[in-house]
């Protein structure tokens, strides 16, 4: 890959991140949430999905979703992970 291609890819990723950040900010504002996009992402980052394969058996689990995380999902009208 040449440098110009890498620069274009980097610029595209930065642009997409900016668009997603602004969409999240708009959704939070419409929901009259006290969260900023940065704080909302930090709060939701605590939700983790785990998958462990032992032989041919797969065990999956989800961390406990805190009430504040659940409230954020509801404000943003997102489906809770299961």
Backbone atoms as SQL, in Angstrom:
CREATE TABLE atoms (id INTEGER PRIMARY KEY, chain TEXT, resi INTEGER, resn TEXT, atom TEXT, x REAL, y REAL, z REAL);
INSERT INTO atoms VALUES
  (1, 'A', 1, 'UNK', 'N', 0.835, -1.188, 0.000),
  (2, 'A', 1, 'UNK', 'CA', 0.000, 0.000, 0.000),
  (3, 'A', 1, 'UNK', 'C', 0.874, 1.244, 0.000),
  (4, 'A', 2, 'UNK', 'N', 0.452, 2.188, -0.754),
  (5, 'A', 2, 'UNK', 'CA', 1.231, 3.426, -0.748),
  (6, 'A', 2, 'UNK', 'C', 0.715, 4.371, 0.332),
  (7, 'A', 3, 'UNK', 'N', 1.474, 5.407, 0.606),
  (8, 'A', 3, 'UNK', 'CA', 1.165, 6.341, 1.683),
  (9, 'A', 3, 'UNK', 'C', -0.145, 7.076, 1.421),
  (10, 'A', 4, 'UNK', 'N', -0.401, 7.448, 0.179),
  (11, 'A', 4, 'UNK', 'CA', -1.621, 8.175, -0.147),
  (12, 'A', 4, 'UNK', 'C', -2.865, 7.334, 0.172),
  (13, 'A', 5, 'UNK', 'N', -2.817, 6.067, -0.113),
  (14, 'A', 5, 'UNK', 'CA', -3.938, 5.169, 0.182),
  (15, 'A', 5, 'UNK', 'C', -4.167, 5.082, 1.688),
  (16, 'A', 6, 'UNK', 'N', -3.092, 4.987, 2.459),
  (17, 'A', 6, 'UNK', 'CA', -3.212, 4.939, 3.916),
  (18, 'A', 6, 'UNK', 'C', -3.780, 6.241, 4.472),
  (19, 'A', 7, 'UNK', 'N', -3.362, 7.360, 3.916),
  (20, 'A', 7, 'UNK', 'CA', -3.885, 8.655, 4.354),
  (21, 'A', 7, 'UNK', 'C', -5.375, 8.783, 4.056),
  (22, 'A', 8, 'UNK', 'N', -5.787, 8.327, 2.904),
  (23, 'A', 8, 'UNK', 'CA', -7.207, 8.369, 2.552),
  (24, 'A', 8, 'UNK', 'C', -8.024, 7.477, 3.485),
  (25, 'A', 9, 'UNK', 'N', -7.509, 6.303, 3.785),
  (26, 'A', 9, 'UNK', 'CA', -8.204, 5.389, 4.683),
  (27, 'A', 9, 'UNK', 'C', -8.328, 6.014, 6.076),
  (28, 'A', 10, 'UNK', 'N', -7.265, 6.629, 6.545),
  (29, 'A', 10, 'UNK', 'CA', -7.280, 7.278, 7.850),
  (30, 'A', 10, 'UNK', 'C', -8.293, 8.430, 7.868),
  (31, 'A', 11, 'UNK', 'N', -8.307, 9.239, 6.826),
  (32, 'A', 11, 'UNK', 'CA', -9.252, 10.354, 6.731),
  (33, 'A', 11, 'UNK', 'C', -10.693, 9.848, 6.724),
  (34, 'A', 12, 'UNK', 'N', -10.954, 8.748, 6.027),
  (35, 'A', 12, 'UNK', 'CA', -12.301, 8.179, 5.981),
  (36, 'A', 12, 'UNK', 'C', -12.740, 7.701, 7.367),
  (37, 'A', 13, 'UNK', 'N', -11.855, 7.029, 8.069),
  (38, 'A', 13, 'UNK', 'CA', -12.176, 6.545, 9.412),
  (39, 'A', 13, 'UNK', 'C', -12.453, 7.717, 10.350),
  (40, 'A', 14, 'UNK', 'N', -11.648, 8.769, 10.272),
  (41, 'A', 14, 'UNK', 'CA', -11.865, 9.952, 11.111),
  (42, 'A', 14, 'UNK', 'C', -13.200, 10.616, 10.775),
  (43, 'A', 15, 'UNK', 'N', -13.527, 10.711, 9.498),
  (44, 'A', 15, 'UNK', 'CA', -14.795, 11.313, 9.084),
  (45, 'A', 15, 'UNK', 'C', -15.975, 10.496, 9.594),
  (46, 'A', 16, 'UNK', 'N', -15.906, 9.174, 9.468),
  (47, 'A', 16, 'UNK', 'CA', -16.988, 8.312, 9.960),
  (48, 'A', 16, 'UNK', 'C', -17.144, 8.429, 11.475),
  (49, 'A', 17, 'UNK', 'N', -16.033, 8.517, 12.190),
  (50, 'A', 17, 'UNK', 'CA', -16.093, 8.680, 13.646),
  (51, 'A', 17, 'UNK', 'C', -16.766, 10.002, 14.003),
  (52, 'A', 18, 'UNK', 'N', -16.468, 11.055, 13.264),
  (53, 'A', 18, 'UNK', 'CA', -17.095, 12.354, 13.505),
  (54, 'A', 18, 'UNK', 'C', -18.602, 12.296, 13.252),
  (55, 'A', 19, 'UNK', 'N', -19.000, 11.665, 12.171),
  (56, 'A', 19, 'UNK', 'CA', -20.425, 11.542, 11.851),
  (57, 'A', 19, 'UNK', 'C', -21.156, 10.754, 12.941),
  (58, 'A', 20, 'UNK', 'N', -20.588, 9.637, 13.372),
  (59, 'A', 20, 'UNK', 'CA', -21.209, 8.830, 14.418),
  (60, 'A', 20, 'UNK', 'C', -21.293, 9.595, 15.741),
  (61, 'A', 21, 'UNK', 'N', -20.270, 10.356, 16.059),
  (62, 'A', 21, 'UNK', 'CA', -20.261, 11.163, 17.278),
  (63, 'A', 21, 'UNK', 'C', -21.379, 12.202, 17.225),
  (64, 'A', 22, 'UNK', 'N', -21.561, 12.852, 16.094),
  (65, 'A', 22, 'UNK', 'CA', -22.613, 13.862, 15.961),
  (66, 'A', 22, 'UNK', 'C', -24.009, 13.249, 16.002),
  (67, 'A', 23, 'UNK', 'N', -24.164, 12.072, 15.412),
  (68, 'A', 23, 'UNK', 'CA', -25.462, 11.389, 15.474),
  (69, 'A', 23, 'UNK', 'C', -25.786, 11.030, 16.922),
  (70, 'A', 24, 'UNK', 'N', -24.799, 10.522, 17.647),
  (71, 'A', 24, 'UNK', 'CA', -25.004, 10.185, 19.052),
  (72, 'A', 24, 'UNK', 'C', -25.356, 11.435, 19.851),
  (73, 'A', 25, 'UNK', 'N', -24.660, 12.535, 19.591),
  (74, 'A', 25, 'UNK', 'CA', -24.952, 13.784, 20.289),
  (75, 'A', 25, 'UNK', 'C', -26.388, 14.239, 20.025),
  (76, 'A', 26, 'UNK', 'N', -26.836, 14.142, 18.769),
  (77, 'A', 26, 'UNK', 'CA', -28.210, 14.530, 18.425),
  (78, 'A', 26, 'UNK', 'C', -29.234, 13.635, 19.128),
  (79, 'A', 27, 'UNK', 'N', -28.989, 12.332, 19.136),
  (80, 'A', 27, 'UNK', 'CA', -29.921, 11.402, 19.787),
  (81, 'A', 27, 'UNK', 'C', -29.994, 11.677, 21.289),
  (82, 'A', 28, 'UNK', 'N', -28.864, 11.965, 21.910),
  (83, 'A', 28, 'UNK', 'CA', -28.855, 12.272, 23.338),
  (84, 'A', 28, 'UNK', 'C', -29.583, 13.588, 23.619),
  (85, 'A', 29, 'UNK', 'N', -29.380, 14.569, 22.763),
  (86, 'A', 29, 'UNK', 'CA', -30.039, 15.862, 22.939),
  (87, 'A', 29, 'UNK', 'C', -31.550, 15.720, 22.782),
  (88, 'A', 30, 'UNK', 'N', -31.989, 14.972, 21.772),
  (89, 'A', 30, 'UNK', 'CA', -33.427, 14.752, 21.559),
  (90, 'A', 30, 'UNK', 'C', -34.065, 14.023, 22.729),
  (91, 'A', 31, 'UNK', 'N', -33.305, 13.127, 23.352),
  (92, 'A', 31, 'UNK', 'CA', -33.813, 12.373, 24.502),
  (93, 'A', 31, 'UNK', 'C', -33.698, 13.187, 25.799),
  (94, 'A', 32, 'UNK', 'N', -33.172, 14.402, 25.694),
  (95, 'A', 32, 'UNK', 'CA', -32.953, 15.273, 26.853),
  (96, 'A', 32, 'UNK', 'C', -32.129, 14.565, 27.930),
  (97, 'A', 33, 'UNK', 'N', -31.119, 13.849, 27.465),
  (98, 'A', 33, 'UNK', 'CA', -30.229, 13.107, 28.359),
  (99, 'A', 33, 'UNK', 'C', -29.197, 14.045, 28.967),
  (100, 'A', 34, 'UNK', 'N', -28.783, 13.725, 30.190),
  (101, 'A', 34, 'UNK', 'CA', -27.724, 14.512, 30.831),
  (102, 'A', 34, 'UNK', 'C', -26.338, 14.082, 30.357),
  (103, 'A', 35, 'UNK', 'N', -26.274, 13.027, 29.555),
  (104, 'A', 35, 'UNK', 'CA', -24.999, 12.489, 29.093),
  (105, 'A', 35, 'UNK', 'C', -24.480, 13.225, 27.862),
  (106, 'A', 36, 'UNK', 'N', -23.163, 13.396, 27.825),
  (107, 'A', 36, 'UNK', 'CA', -22.491, 13.833, 26.601),
  (108, 'A', 36, 'UNK', 'C', -22.151, 12.557, 25.824),
  (109, 'A', 37, 'UNK', 'N', -21.835, 12.660, 24.536),
  (110, 'A', 37, 'UNK', 'CA', -21.447, 11.445, 23.801),
  (111, 'A', 37, 'UNK', 'C', -20.243, 10.733, 24.430),
  (112, 'A', 38, 'UNK', 'N', -19.273, 11.494, 24.885),
  (113, 'A', 38, 'UNK', 'CA', -18.077, 10.891, 25.481),
  (114, 'A', 38, 'UNK', 'C', -18.430, 10.151, 26.766),
  (115, 'A', 39, 'UNK', 'N', -19.254, 10.769, 27.608),
  (116, 'A', 39, 'UNK', 'CA', -19.649, 10.135, 28.866),
  (117, 'A', 39, 'UNK', 'C', -20.553, 8.933, 28.624),
  (118, 'A', 40, 'UNK', 'N', -21.433, 9.021, 27.635),
  (119, 'A', 40, 'UNK', 'CA', -22.321, 7.900, 27.313),
  (120, 'A', 40, 'UNK', 'C', -21.504, 6.695, 26.842),
  (121, 'A', 41, 'UNK', 'N', -20.543, 6.939, 25.969),
  (122, 'A', 41, 'UNK', 'CA', -19.703, 5.842, 25.476),
  (123, 'A', 41, 'UNK', 'C', -18.887, 5.217, 26.606),
  (124, 'A', 42, 'UNK', 'N', -18.385, 6.057, 27.513),
  (125, 'A', 42, 'UNK', 'CA', -17.614, 5.538, 28.649),
  (126, 'A', 42, 'UNK', 'C', -18.501, 4.663, 29.531),
  (127, 'A', 43, 'UNK', 'N', -19.742, 5.082, 29.725),
  (128, 'A', 43, 'UNK', 'CA', -20.689, 4.310, 30.545),
  (129, 'A', 43, 'UNK', 'C', -21.015, 2.972, 29.880),
  (130, 'A', 44, 'UNK', 'N', -21.264, 3.005, 28.572),
  (131, 'A', 44, 'UNK', 'CA', -21.666, 1.784, 27.864),
  (132, 'A', 44, 'UNK', 'C', -20.501, 0.842, 27.600),
  (133, 'A', 45, 'UNK', 'N', -19.289, 1.374, 27.673),
  (134, 'A', 45, 'UNK', 'CA', -18.101, 0.549, 27.441),
  (135, 'A', 45, 'UNK', 'C', -17.973, -0.565, 28.477),
  (136, 'A', 46, 'UNK', 'N', -18.631, -0.390, 29.626),
  (137, 'A', 46, 'UNK', 'CA', -18.565, -1.399, 30.680),
  (138, 'A', 46, 'UNK', 'C', -19.338, -2.666, 30.368),
  (139, 'A', 47, 'UNK', 'N', -20.207, -2.623, 29.369),
  (140, 'A', 47, 'UNK', 'CA', -20.968, -3.823, 28.989),
  (141, 'A', 47, 'UNK', 'C', -20.066, -4.707, 28.134),
  (142, 'A', 48, 'UNK', 'N', -19.905, -5.948, 28.550),
  (143, 'A', 48, 'UNK', 'CA', -19.018, -6.868, 27.834),
  (144, 'A', 48, 'UNK', 'C', -19.731, -8.172, 27.534),
  (145, 'A', 49, 'UNK', 'N', -19.464, -8.696, 26.346),
  (146, 'A', 49, 'UNK', 'CA', -19.962, -10.017, 25.957),
  (147, 'A', 49, 'UNK', 'C', -18.753, -10.953, 25.934),
  (148, 'A', 50, 'UNK', 'N', -18.949, -12.123, 26.545),
  (149, 'A', 50, 'UNK', 'CA', -17.865, -13.099, 26.635),
  (150, 'A', 50, 'UNK', 'C', -18.263, -14.376, 25.922),
  (151, 'A', 51, 'UNK', 'N', -17.299, -14.985, 25.266),
  (152, 'A', 51, 'UNK', 'CA', -17.529, -16.257, 24.588),
  (153, 'A', 51, 'UNK', 'C', -16.306, -17.147, 24.816),
  (154, 'A', 52, 'UNK', 'N', -16.555, -18.340, 25.365),
  (155, 'A', 52, 'UNK', 'CA', -15.476, -19.294, 25.639),
  (156, 'A', 52, 'UNK', 'C', -15.827, -20.609, 24.965),
  (157, 'A', 53, 'UNK', 'N', -14.880, -21.141, 24.201),
  (158, 'A', 53, 'UNK', 'CA', -15.082, -22.423, 23.544),
  (159, 'A', 53, 'UNK', 'C', -14.246, -23.481, 24.255),
  (160, 'A', 54, 'UNK', 'N', -14.921, -24.519, 24.740),
  (161, 'A', 54, 'UNK', 'CA', -14.243, -25.642, 25.373),
  (162, 'A', 54, 'UNK', 'C', -14.549, -26.881, 24.544),
  (163, 'A', 55, 'UNK', 'N', -13.578, -27.280, 23.758),
  (164, 'A', 55, 'UNK', 'CA', -13.800, -28.390, 22.829),
  (165, 'A', 55, 'UNK', 'C', -14.771, -27.949, 21.758),
  (166, 'A', 56, 'UNK', 'N', -15.931, -28.567, 21.744),
  (167, 'A', 56, 'UNK', 'CA', -16.951, -28.182, 20.756),
  (168, 'A', 56, 'UNK', 'C', -18.101, -27.408, 21.389),
  (169, 'A', 57, 'UNK', 'N', -17.996, -27.154, 22.694),
  (170, 'A', 57, 'UNK', 'CA', -19.066, -26.452, 23.411),
  (171, 'A', 57, 'UNK', 'C', -18.701, -24.971, 23.552),
  (172, 'A', 58, 'UNK', 'N', -19.642, -24.111, 23.202),
  (173, 'A', 58, 'UNK', 'CA', -19.430, -22.666, 23.316),
  (174, 'A', 58, 'UNK', 'C', -20.285, -22.135, 24.464),
  (175, 'A', 59, 'UNK', 'N', -19.641, -21.439, 25.390),
  (176, 'A', 59, 'UNK', 'CA', -20.334, -20.805, 26.512),
  (177, 'A', 59, 'UNK', 'C', -20.278, -19.296, 26.290),
  (178, 'A', 60, 'UNK', 'N', -21.448, -18.654, 26.335),
  (179, 'A', 60, 'UNK', 'CA', -21.496, -17.210, 26.128),
  (180, 'A', 60, 'UNK', 'C', -22.136, -16.545, 27.328),
  (181, 'A', 61, 'UNK', 'N', -21.721, -15.322, 27.588),
  (182, 'A', 61, 'UNK', 'CA', -22.287, -14.581, 28.704),
  (183, 'A', 61, 'UNK', 'C', -22.206, -13.088, 28.451),
  (184, 'A', 62, 'UNK', 'N', -22.979, -12.349, 29.216),
  (185, 'A', 62, 'UNK', 'CA', -23.040, -10.903, 29.109),
  (186, 'A', 62, 'UNK', 'C', -22.889, -10.332, 30.509),
  (187, 'A', 63, 'UNK', 'N', -22.070, -9.288, 30.629),
  (188, 'A', 63, 'UNK', 'CA', -21.922, -8.667, 31.938),
  (189, 'A', 63, 'UNK', 'C', -23.255, -8.071, 32.380),
  (190, 'A', 64, 'UNK', 'N', -23.386, -7.859, 33.664),
  (191, 'A', 64, 'UNK', 'CA', -24.608, -7.278, 34.198),
  (192, 'A', 64, 'UNK', 'C', -24.753, -5.840, 33.702),
  (193, 'A', 65, 'UNK', 'N', -25.948, -5.512, 33.232),
  (194, 'A', 65, 'UNK', 'CA', -26.208, -4.164, 32.740),
  (195, 'A', 65, 'UNK', 'C', -26.731, -3.332, 33.900),
  (196, 'A', 66, 'UNK', 'N', -25.998, -2.271, 34.238),
  (197, 'A', 66, 'UNK', 'CA', -26.364, -1.392, 35.351),
  (198, 'A', 66, 'UNK', 'C', -27.596, -0.571, 34.989),
  (199, 'A', 67, 'UNK', 'N', -28.325, -0.106, 35.985),
  (200, 'A', 67, 'UNK', 'CA', -29.522, 0.697, 35.710),
  (201, 'A', 67, 'UNK', 'C', -29.244, 1.930, 34.839),
  (202, 'A', 68, 'UNK', 'N', -28.113, 2.583, 35.070),
  (203, 'A', 68, 'UNK', 'CA', -27.774, 3.764, 34.270),
  (204, 'A', 68, 'UNK', 'C', -27.505, 3.377, 32.811),
  (205, 'A', 69, 'UNK', 'N', -26.887, 2.236, 32.587),
  (206, 'A', 69, 'UNK', 'CA', -26.650, 1.762, 31.225),
  (207, 'A', 69, 'UNK', 'C', -27.970, 1.431, 30.546),
  (208, 'A', 70, 'UNK', 'N', -28.868, 0.786, 31.288),
  (209, 'A', 70, 'UNK', 'CA', -30.183, 0.447, 30.739),
  (210, 'A', 70, 'UNK', 'C', -30.953, 1.712, 30.386),
  (211, 'A', 71, 'UNK', 'N', -30.871, 2.722, 31.241),
  (212, 'A', 71, 'UNK', 'CA', -31.550, 3.990, 30.973),
  (213, 'A', 71, 'UNK', 'C', -31.007, 4.642, 29.699),
  (214, 'A', 72, 'UNK', 'N', -29.708, 4.550, 29.497),
  (215, 'A', 72, 'UNK', 'CA', -29.109, 5.103, 28.270),
  (216, 'A', 72, 'UNK', 'C', -29.631, 4.383, 27.035),
  (217, 'A', 73, 'UNK', 'N', -29.703, 3.073, 27.094),
  (218, 'A', 73, 'UNK', 'CA', -30.250, 2.307, 25.967),
  (219, 'A', 73, 'UNK', 'C', -31.678, 2.746, 25.664),
  (220, 'A', 74, 'UNK', 'N', -32.466, 2.943, 26.718),
  (221, 'A', 74, 'UNK', 'CA', -33.854, 3.363, 26.522),
  (222, 'A', 74, 'UNK', 'C', -33.938, 4.769, 25.935),
  (223, 'A', 75, 'UNK', 'N', -33.096, 5.688, 26.420),
  (224, 'A', 75, 'UNK', 'CA', -33.087, 7.059, 25.905),
  (225, 'A', 75, 'UNK', 'C', -32.730, 7.082, 24.420),
  (226, 'A', 76, 'UNK', 'N', -31.769, 6.251, 24.045),
  (227, 'A', 76, 'UNK', 'CA', -31.309, 6.221, 22.652),
  (228, 'A', 76, 'UNK', 'C', -32.174, 5.339, 21.761),
  (229, 'A', 77, 'UNK', 'N', -33.148, 4.651, 22.386),
  (230, 'A', 77, 'UNK', 'CA', -34.048, 3.740, 21.662),
  (231, 'A', 77, 'UNK', 'C', -33.275, 2.614, 20.974),
  (232, 'A', 78, 'UNK', 'N', -32.271, 2.098, 21.698),
  (233, 'A', 78, 'UNK', 'CA', -31.492, 0.953, 21.230),
  (234, 'A', 78, 'UNK', 'C', -32.020, -0.292, 21.922),
  (235, 'A', 79, 'UNK', 'N', -31.893, -1.429, 21.281),
  (236, 'A', 79, 'UNK', 'CA', -32.280, -2.707, 21.860),
  (237, 'A', 79, 'UNK', 'C', -31.198, -3.170, 22.819),
  (238, 'A', 80, 'UNK', 'N', -31.612, -3.583, 24.006),
  (239, 'A', 80, 'UNK', 'CA', -30.642, -4.091, 24.979),
  (240, 'A', 80, 'UNK', 'C', -29.991, -5.365, 24.456),
  (241, 'A', 81, 'UNK', 'N', -28.681, -5.522, 24.685),
  (242, 'A', 81, 'UNK', 'CA', -28.044, -6.775, 24.282),
  (243, 'A', 81, 'UNK', 'C', -28.567, -7.919, 25.143),
  (244, 'A', 82, 'UNK', 'N', -28.600, -9.098, 24.574),
  (245, 'A', 82, 'UNK', 'CA', -29.087, -10.255, 25.340),
  (246, 'A', 82, 'UNK', 'C', -28.073, -11.382, 25.284);
